[in-house]
């Protein structure tokens, strides 16, 4: 996940930025969705951007937090007949775009966000195919799991 986060950050020209990723369950994301969006149901991904325009020199830009429900991601992956990792990759790309100000509240914005999400997913797929397995070279993407 760290490597995936790093690849996605690079694909949006934010290689020196940081984001936080929480992999969680439906119960936790349901509570967050209710508290922050007033929606009384679980969802697949939530994004909580930080408003940090003024970054001190030498410090990374903190983009915010992406929360992904592995329960919902697994159901969606099964429904799309694919493995869990490609679904999580899609959700992380989607969440990252929300952190960068993208939205899908109009047809035009939805089209643009879908196009950008696909671009990021392709970039991540090609990077994962090209890189040998091993520890990531950087630690920009912070990953935590609560399930």
Secondary structure, 3 states (H helix, E strand, C coil): CHHHHHHHHHHCCCCCCEEEEEEECHHHHHHHHHHHHCCCCCCCEEEEECCCCCCCCCCCCEEEEEEEEHHHHHHHHHHCCCCHHHHHHHHHHHHHHHHCCCCCCCHHHHHHHHHHHHHHHHHHHHHHHHCCCCCCCCCCEEEEECC
